[in-house]
Amino acid sequence: MAHDFKRFPELTNSQLDIYYFESPHKQIFEDFRCEVIKVHDGDTITVRWFERDFDFPIRLLGIDAPELSEEKGAESKYWLESLILNKKVDIEIDPKNRVEKYGRLLGNIIFNGINLGEEEVNLGKAKPFAQRTEGKIPELNKELRISQWLT
C-alpha cells in the first residue's frame, strides 16, 4: 500500500521503516526555525521552511486549546495569531513524539525565548494535553451523583 505524501507528509515513527526512502521530502527529527504563515486555532499553525517546497501544519506539543466553536476558542487563536503570525519561530521536536494521529508534526513553538504552549496553559488559554476530555467516557456516578440515591 502506497503512502499519500501529499495529504500526510510526515511519517510516524512506525512508518519510517517502510516509507522513509520513498519520502519525496526531508523528514523532520531536529529543531528548526521557520515562518508562521497561518494560525488555525490555539494549538495548530502552518509554517514555511526553506528546506521544504510546501507549507505544512504543526500542532503544539503537550497542550489542548479549545476548538473555535467552544468558549474561549477564538480568544486562544487570536492571542497566538497576534504574537506569531508572519514571524519567525523556533520549533523544538521530540524525536520520540514527532507526529500525532492526524499526521501533523508535533513541536514546541518558541518565540522570543518563550514556550508558547506553556504560556497558553499558564494564561488559561489551553490546558495540558493529559487533561483533555475528548473521547473519554464520563464517570456517570460523579456526573449524575447516583450514589446518593443508592442508600
N, C-alpha and C positions, 0 to 999 in steps of 0.2 A: 504494500500500500504506500503510495507516494505522499509526502508531507506537503501541505499547502503553505509555502513560504510567503505568499502574498498576504494571506489572512493571519498567519501565525509565524511571524519572522523569528521569534525567539524559540529556541528548543529547550524543553525541560531537561533536567539532568538525566532523566531516564531515556530521553530521545537522543541524547548526544551520541551514544554508542552506535545508533542506527543511521542517523541523518547528518552527522557533523560534516563529513566530507562532501555531502551534496548541497550544503547550505550555500546560497549564492552571495551571502554577505557574512561579515565577521560576527561571530557570537561574542557576547559581552560577558567577561568574567572579572574585569577590573574597573576601578573607579574611572570616571571620565568627566570632562567639562563640556557643556552644551548650552544651547539657547532654547528657552521655553517659548514655543510659538502658540500654544493654546492651553487653557486651563479648563478641563471638562467639568470638574467638581472639586470638592475639598480634598480628594485623595488621588486624583488622576490628572496627569498633564501629558501633552505631546511636545516632543523635543526635536531639534535639528542638530545633527552631529556631523562633523566633517568626514568621518570615516564611513558614513552610510549615504547612499544616494536617495534616501526616502526618510520622511519624518515618522516617528514611532512613539507609542504611548509608554508611559512609566507610571506605575502605581506606587504610591508612598508605602514603604515597608513599615509594618507594625502598627498602623492606625486604621480606624474605620470612621470616615466622615459621614455625616447624614446625607442621604440622597437628596437631589434637588427638590423633589416633591415633598420631602419631610421638613418639619420645623427646623430652622437654622441651616438647612442645606444650602440655600442661596447665599446666606451670610458667610458660611465656610468657604464657598467657592470664591466669592468676591474678595474676601480677605487674602486668600492665596494669590488670586489674579492681580490684585493691587501691588503685591510685593514682587512678583517674579515674571509677569508677562513681558515678553521681549527682552528679558535679561538673561545673563549668563549665570548658570548654577553648576554646582558640582554634584555629581551623582555617585553615591557610595554603594557598591554592590557587595552583597554577601554571596560568594560563590556557591554556598550550600543551599541558599534560598533565593534564587535569582529570577524565577518565573512562577507566576501564580496560575491558578486553574483555568483562567480565560486566555492564557498565553501572553499576558503583558509582563514586561520586565519589571521587577521589584527593585526599589532602591530608596535609600535615604537621600533626601534633597537638602543640600547645604547651600545656604545663601548668606553671604556676609558672615560666615563662621557659625551660623545658627542652623541647627537641625530643624527644619520646618515641620516635620511630623511631630516631634516632641513639643514644639512650640504650639501647634494646634491643640494638642492634648492639654498642655498647661493653661491655655486660654479658654478651654471648654468648647472648642470648635470641632473637636473629634474626640474619640475615645480609643483607648488601646485596643488593638485588634482582638485580643483574647476576650474582651468584654462584649463583643458583638452578639446579637441575638438572632441573626439571620439563620433560618433553617433549624433552630433549636425548638424542641417541644417544651412548652411552658410547664412548670410544675403546678399541676392543677390544684393540689391541696393548698399550696401557698396562694395561688391566684384566686381561688374561689372560697378559701377558708372552710373547706369541707370538714376539717377535724372538729370544729366547734359543734357540728350537728351530729357527730357520731357518738357522743357520750350519753 
